[in-house]
């Protein structure tokens, strides 16, 4: 069974029972008290970055300016460009898109089942007609399901120059430019060597990824050159390290722009909310707790990232961005098992729960046992 999943919302095939046992073992045998995620940040400061704002007050800013790989959280940039092109009339959200065009960029077993899950969602909700789907649903599938195929299709449809030009317009001076990072997997498969990839300059690496990206637009037989077995853990590590990066401070700024509902023009804002606020659609309970809730996460075998904004029914506003890098498999599993609990404490928890998390985050790391 292939257990490696790349750049989706899930790192791998993580059995929930295993995650629960792993978490129990960690708390029992390592004597961790309090929130696991907060403790991990304190104990692993170099692996973590966090920006937490509540009602326009910065609660915690840990390594806010440390650039880290974004994984699929970078897709927020594409969602913003998409929404602005809708507003300017460059694209129509209801324009039909053949699913066969999107499938050009799909690489099986590399996205945690994200693309198949999106296709199933389309079928169950009768969103596709005659093998075509509205362009807006492609963008929504990119964010909600983290489909990598949708992402590269939108890079094609919107244009990478336009997407990257928007970085400076949004004030993201430290953000790396986007490139076809899923097509880059073909470069990794071709090289089949972590050392060879490390010796390959970033300029050449991006050029090769772009060549595969351009080729896939017209010739899907190129997929026959891809060999999953060539993606060893060391090769994946190089690929992961070379993903576009940014800082927690910059992504807090992005979340602030969306959450303000005043930065973007009304059409851009409405379109962006329809893409980013998928948790409001996906879960009935969220509509009872929030006025607005938008989020995007991402992961590789070594990276776990998330950015969200929330306005609860009482009007309290929260922004939370966290980036983790250089994780081992146990750390990744434990963090994923505990992140939902951490987010709920931060956004909707009692004041004592938030104070306890702040206390932990402001404490000094415990000395090694």
Beta strands, then each sheet from edge to edge (+ up, - down):
strand 1: 48-54
strand 2: 57-62
strand 3: 68-69
strand 4: 96-98
strand 5: 128-129
strand 6: 132-134
strand 7: 245-246
strand 8: 290-299
strand 9: 304-312
strand 10: 317-324
sheet 1: 2+ 1- 10+ 9- 8+
sheet 2: 3+ 7-
sheet 3: 4+ 6- 5+
end
